[in-house]
């Protein structure tokens, strides 16, 4: 029997089909490979997240440690303009046991503004601390300043805190003045009253060409009263009213408060007809005393930031 002739046999790969079992194992291998890569990526993301959180916590702790190591901590000054007033807070220092700063208020309106600092607060990490200071009356277009102290006790320092400025009240003057009767000279009595205000009168000097009158006022009521001393007049026998020679200064008489005003007149015209030592006169009070309407202003939240560079320089 003759052997078969040798032929070059080639396979068509497209005609080759793997058994089903081998195909399943091939697909499972690919799936496992993809899953492994996904898990690796997720591990990296998780590790980076933990690293970020750890770095943030360390930075925060480091920051707090930094501010606490200084004997004195200084903060940036802050200036804010409002419709009725401007406020400037400067020289802000934390001495651990307390905070101290200078507060300046400028009145921008035509009415007086009353400031009661004890209504204001310092807010440190949700803890409210009271101001220690005295009430101030700020005349129109004037500025008043004072040093404010705040007792911190055991409250921890922070890189920033807030000042809640409250206790600002506009004393809005009434349109019509308080009606006060004329006071006779020579004096029939040495005092007079209007509303809740008691007034004691004295005449230190009464000469032909010069007279001074002193009025001591005591407010027994609960209302503020605005006083214009330079509008006080003296009615002379010639029928004219001559106003006092006082400077144009306005006073505010506080509830339960006291004030004194000095009035002055020099030589009158018409000679003996208006001789102040001899003739009868009347002190007049037209448009001198005014009640007010108290208008409470909204609180102002002021954010204060740590001045790290200046703190380092000063310690």
C-alpha positions as CSV (number, residue, x, y, z in Angstrom):
1,X,0.0,0.0,0.0
2,X,1.5,3.3,-1.0
3,X,1.7,6.2,1.5
4,X,-0.4,9.2,0.8
5,X,1.3,12.1,-0.7
6,X,2.4,14.9,1.7
7,X,0.4,18.1,1.4
8,X,0.7,21.4,3.2
9,X,-2.4,21.6,5.3
10,X,-3.5,25.2,6.5
11,X,-6.3,25.9,8.9
12,X,-8.8,28.6,8.6
13,X,-8.9,30.2,12.1
14,X,-12.4,31.5,11.4
15,X,-13.6,28.0,11.2
16,X,-12.2,27.1,14.7
17,X,-14.6,27.3,17.6
18,X,-13.6,27.0,21.2
19,X,-15.7,24.7,23.3
20,X,-18.3,26.5,25.5
21,X,-16.4,25.7,28.7
22,X,-13.2,27.4,27.4
23,X,-15.1,30.5,26.4
24,X,-16.6,31.0,29.8
25,X,-13.2,30.7,31.5
26,X,-11.8,33.4,29.1
27,X,-14.6,35.8,29.9
28,X,-14.3,35.3,33.6
29,X,-10.6,36.0,33.4
30,X,-11.3,39.4,31.7
31,X,-13.9,40.3,34.3
32,X,-11.6,39.5,37.2
33,X,-8.9,41.6,35.6
34,X,-11.3,44.6,35.3
35,X,-12.5,44.2,38.9
36,X,-9.0,44.1,40.2
37,X,-8.1,47.4,38.4
38,X,-11.4,49.0,39.8
39,X,-10.5,47.9,43.4
40,X,-7.0,49.3,43.0
41,X,-8.3,52.7,41.8
42,X,-10.9,52.8,44.7
43,X,-8.1,52.0,47.2
44,X,-6.1,54.9,45.9
45,X,-9.0,57.3,46.1
46,X,-9.8,56.2,49.7
47,X,-6.1,56.5,50.7
48,X,-5.9,60.0,49.3
49,X,-9.2,61.0,51.0
50,X,-7.8,59.8,54.4
51,X,-4.6,61.7,53.7
52,X,-6.5,64.9,53.0
53,X,-8.6,64.6,56.1
54,X,-5.6,63.9,58.3
55,X,-3.7,66.9,56.8
56,X,-6.7,69.2,57.4
57,X,-7.0,68.1,61.1
58,X,-3.3,68.5,61.7
59,X,-3.4,72.0,60.1
60,X,-6.3,73.0,62.3
61,X,-4.6,71.8,65.4
62,X,-1.4,73.4,64.4
63,X,-3.2,76.7,63.8
64,X,-4.8,76.7,67.2
65,X,-1.5,75.8,68.8
66,X,0.1,78.7,67.0
67,X,-2.3,81.4,68.2
68,X,-2.4,80.1,71.8
69,X,1.4,80.4,72.3
70,X,1.4,84.2,72.1
71,X,1.1,86.3,75.2
72,X,-0.8,89.0,73.2
73,X,-2.8,88.4,70.0
74,X,-3.5,91.3,67.7
75,X,-6.4,91.6,65.2
76,X,-7.0,93.7,62.1
77,X,-9.0,96.9,62.7
78,X,-12.4,97.2,61.1
79,X,-14.3,100.2,59.7
80,X,-17.9,100.1,58.6
81,X,-20.2,102.8,57.3
82,X,-24.0,102.7,58.1
83,X,-26.8,105.1,57.1
84,X,-26.9,106.8,60.5
85,X,-23.4,106.3,61.8
86,X,-19.9,105.1,61.1
87,X,-18.0,102.7,63.4
88,X,-14.2,102.1,63.7
89,X,-12.8,99.3,65.8
90,X,-9.0,99.4,66.3
91,X,-6.1,98.4,68.6
92,X,-7.8,95.0,69.1
93,X,-5.8,92.9,71.5
94,X,-6.5,89.5,73.2
95,X,-4.6,89.2,76.5
96,X,-5.8,85.6,77.2
97,X,-7.9,86.8,80.2
98,X,-9.7,89.4,78.2
99,X,-10.1,91.4,75.0
100,X,-9.5,95.1,74.7
101,X,-10.1,97.5,71.8
102,X,-10.9,101.1,70.9
103,X,-14.4,101.9,69.6
104,X,-15.2,105.1,67.7
105,X,-18.7,106.1,66.6
106,X,-19.4,109.0,64.3
107,X,-23.0,110.4,64.1
108,X,-24.0,111.2,60.5
109,X,-27.5,112.5,61.2
110,X,-29.1,115.6,62.7
111,X,-30.4,113.8,65.8
112,X,-28.5,112.7,68.9
113,X,-27.5,109.0,69.0
114,X,-27.3,107.2,72.4
115,X,-24.9,104.2,72.7
116,X,-25.2,101.8,75.6
117,X,-22.2,99.4,75.3
118,X,-23.5,96.9,77.8
119,X,-26.1,95.8,75.2
120,X,-23.3,94.7,72.8
121,X,-21.5,91.4,72.8
122,X,-18.4,89.6,71.6
123,X,-19.1,86.2,70.0
124,X,-16.3,83.6,70.2
125,X,-17.2,80.2,68.8
126,X,-20.9,80.6,69.9
127,X,-20.0,81.9,73.3
128,X,-21.3,85.5,74.0
129,X,-19.2,87.8,76.2
130,X,-20.4,91.2,77.5
131,X,-19.0,94.6,76.8
132,X,-17.7,96.7,79.8
133,X,-18.1,100.4,79.1
134,X,-20.1,103.6,79.7
135,X,-23.0,105.0,77.8
136,X,-22.3,107.8,75.4
137,X,-24.4,110.5,73.8
138,X,-23.1,111.4,70.3
139,X,-24.2,114.9,69.1
140,X,-25.0,115.4,65.4
141,X,-21.9,115.3,63.1
142,X,-19.7,114.5,66.1
143,X,-17.4,111.5,66.9
144,X,-17.0,109.8,70.3
145,X,-14.6,107.1,71.3
146,X,-14.0,104.8,74.3
147,X,-12.0,101.8,75.3
148,X,-14.0,98.6,75.5
149,X,-13.0,95.7,77.8
150,X,-14.4,92.2,77.5
151,X,-13.7,89.5,80.1
152,X,-12.9,86.2,78.4
153,X,-12.3,84.0,81.4
154,X,-11.8,80.4,80.1
155,X,-13.0,81.0,76.5
156,X,-10.4,79.7,74.0
157,X,-8.8,82.0,71.5
158,X,-9.9,81.8,67.9
159,X,-8.4,83.1,64.6
160,X,-11.5,85.2,64.2
161,X,-14.5,86.3,66.2
162,X,-17.5,88.6,65.9
163,X,-18.6,91.8,67.6
164,X,-22.4,92.2,67.8
165,X,-22.8,96.0,68.1
166,X,-26.1,96.8,69.8
167,X,-27.5,99.4,72.1
168,X,-27.6,102.2,69.5
169,X,-30.7,104.5,69.8
170,X,-31.6,107.6,67.8
171,X,-33.1,110.3,69.9
172,X,-35.5,111.7,67.3
173,X,-36.6,115.2,68.4
174,X,-40.3,116.1,68.5
175,X,-41.4,118.8,66.1
176,X,-43.0,120.9,68.8
177,X,-41.3,122.0,72.0
178,X,-42.5,121.6,75.6
179,X,-44.5,124.5,76.8
180,X,-42.9,126.2,79.8
181,X,-44.2,129.3,81.6
182,X,-42.1,132.5,81.8
183,X,-40.1,133.0,85.0
184,X,-40.4,136.4,86.7
185,X,-37.5,138.6,87.9
186,X,-37.3,139.8,90.6
187,X,-38.0,136.2,91.7
188,X,-41.3,135.5,93.4
189,X,-40.0,132.0,94.0
190,X,-36.7,130.2,93.4
191,X,-37.9,127.2,91.4
192,X,-40.3,126.0,88.8
193,X,-41.3,122.7,87.1
194,X,-42.5,121.3,83.8
195,X,-43.6,117.7,83.2
196,X,-41.2,115.6,85.3
197,X,-38.4,118.1,85.4
198,X,-37.7,120.2,88.5
199,X,-35.7,123.5,88.0
200,X,-33.9,125.5,90.7
201,X,-33.1,129.1,89.8
202,X,-30.4,131.4,91.1
203,X,-29.1,134.8,90.0
204,X,-25.4,135.2,90.8
205,X,-25.0,138.6,89.1
206,X,-27.6,141.2,88.5
207,X,-26.3,144.6,87.5
208,X,-27.5,147.5,85.3
209,X,-25.4,146.3,82.4
210,X,-24.8,142.6,83.2
211,X,-26.9,139.6,84.5
212,X,-26.2,135.9,84.8
213,X,-28.8,133.3,85.7
214,X,-28.1,129.7,86.7
215,X,-30.8,126.9,86.3
216,X,-30.2,123.5,87.8
217,X,-32.5,120.8,86.2
218,X,-33.3,117.4,87.7
219,X,-35.2,114.9,85.5
220,X,-37.5,112.7,87.7
221,X,-39.0,111.0,84.7
222,X,-38.0,108.2,82.2
223,X,-37.7,110.3,79.1
224,X,-34.8,112.0,77.4
225,X,-35.2,115.8,77.0
226,X,-33.1,117.9,74.5
227,X,-32.2,121.4,75.7
228,X,-31.2,124.5,73.6
229,X,-29.8,127.0,76.3
230,X,-29.0,129.7,73.7
231,X,-32.7,130.0,72.9
232,X,-33.5,131.1,76.5
233,X,-34.5,134.8,76.4
234,X,-35.3,137.7,78.7
235,X,-38.3,139.9,78.0
236,X,-37.5,143.5,78.7
237,X,-39.8,146.5,79.3
238,X,-39.3,147.7,75.7
239,X,-41.3,144.6,74.7
240,X,-38.4,142.8,73.0
241,X,-36.9,139.4,73.9
242,X,-33.1,139.2,74.0
243,X,-31.6,135.7,73.8
244,X,-28.8,134.6,76.1
245,X,-25.1,135.1,75.1
246,X,-24.4,131.4,75.5
247,X,-22.5,129.4,72.9
248,X,-24.6,127.3,70.6
249,X,-24.3,124.1,72.6
250,X,-27.1,121.6,72.9
251,X,-27.7,119.4,76.0
252,X,-29.5,116.2,76.5
253,X,-31.1,115.6,80.0
254,X,-31.2,111.9,80.6
255,X,-33.8,110.0,82.6
256,X,-33.2,110.5,86.3
257,X,-30.3,112.8,85.3
258,X,-29.1,116.3,86.3
259,X,-27.9,119.2,84.3
260,X,-27.2,122.9,84.9
261,X,-27.2,125.7,82.4
262,X,-25.7,129.2,82.8
263,X,-27.3,132.1,81.0
264,X,-25.7,135.5,80.4
265,X,-26.9,138.9,79.2
266,X,-24.8,142.1,78.7
267,X,-25.8,145.7,78.5
268,X,-29.2,146.3,76.9
269,X,-30.1,149.1,74.5
270,X,-32.3,152.0,75.5
271,X,-30.5,152.9,78.7
272,X,-32.5,153.2,81.9
273,X,-35.6,151.7,80.2
274,X,-33.8,148.4,80.1
275,X,-31.7,148.7,83.3
276,X,-31.4,145.0,84.3
277,X,-30.8,145.9,88.0
278,X,-33.9,148.0,88.3
279,X,-36.7,146.8,86.0
280,X,-39.0,143.8,86.0
281,X,-38.1,141.1,83.5
282,X,-39.3,137.6,82.4
283,X,-37.1,134.6,81.4
284,X,-38.7,133.0,78.4
285,X,-38.3,129.3,77.2
286,X,-39.7,129.3,73.7
287,X,-38.4,126.3,71.7
288,X,-35.9,125.4,74.5
289,X,-37.0,122.0,75.7
290,X,-38.0,119.1,73.5
291,X,-39.2,115.5,74.1
292,X,-37.8,112.8,71.8
293,X,-38.9,109.6,70.2
294,X,-36.4,106.7,70.8
295,X,-35.7,104.7,67.7
296,X,-33.7,101.5,68.3
297,X,-31.2,100.7,65.5
298,X,-30.6,97.1,64.3
299,X,-27.7,95.1,65.6
300,X,-24.5,95.2,63.5
301,X,-22.5,92.0,63.1
302,X,-18.8,92.8,62.7
303,X,-16.2,90.1,61.8
304,X,-12.8,90.4,63.3
305,X,-9.7,88.6,61.8
306,X,-6.4,87.6,63.3
307,X,-3.4,89.7,62.2
308,X,-0.8,87.0,62.4
309,X,2.2,89.0,61.0
310,X,1.7,91.8,63.5
311,X,1.2,89.3,66.4
312,X,4.6,87.7,65.6
313,X,6.2,91.2,65.4
314,X,4.9,92.2,68.8
315,X,5.7,89.1,70.8
